[in-house]
């Protein structure tokens, strides 16, 4: 309940009730009596029935009935719109959370050295809350790039930070929160959760997630898959695998499956967060292992599950792939990516991890 609502109740209910009660008590105050010093009040004789059961008692009874009726009407009138008030309050709280999330996502503004109190007050929220997520993920979370020095090789590369305006078409809330709180080791994504040494409280993480949920892309399905690829067969396996890969997999593994691989000639040392799949590197997995990885994912290794009925008891993703679609993706990754052996030629799998 807001302070304005409390003030309204006080002005409409409490103040008039107090005024009426005071007027009633003043009007019906007992006549002054001569003090009897000999007897204390508790030992004095009580008023007679002509006083206790007279008009004064009738007025008190009528006043009590009217007060009871007024309370009953007020309780019902106040209770009926309570659901709407609660919904409006929840909507207001959510809107405020979304606004804070947008501020947290942006980088904090630079306050000029000669800024006055008024200018600081205007930028206070942005300065205190801004975490700079947009520096890597881009304005409005459309994706971006970050310079990253690989701790294993010491080489500096341009890292493709994934878009977050469609992150909930790939991950559920638990994984998104896990990623924000604990970061992603081996990537430019740092730890943000205060419980893990980061600067963001649970409330701030809630605000960012609420803001991400409010973005239009997160409220629409991901890129569509051609109708002919709903149940690919035979000669469509390779072409449908390519279409499905572009719609579901390229955001992490890169448009040609390059992932974290600098061996390509035209990628300017740009890494994607997914594993490198081109040049046949996916063939370190057997076909069964590759199929199970696509089906079940690697939940806390940031590989989404795509199966309509994952065998590991993982929650079904919002936009799953059928078994035939997963087989088509497997075919494309083995035989359609740059450097992979053409279908029907070369090794079909095996080896060790």
PyMOL commands that set and color helices and strands:
alter all, ss='L'
color gray80, all
select helices_A, chain A and resi 3-27+41-43+49-52+55-80+82-105+117-129+134-137+139-141+167-169+173-182+194-196+202-214+216-219+227-229+234-253+281-284+287-296+299-301+323-335
alter helices_A, ss='H'
color red, helices_A
select strands_A, chain A and resi 144-149+156-161+270-271
alter strands_A, ss='S'
color yellow, strands_A
deselect
rebuild
show_as cartoon
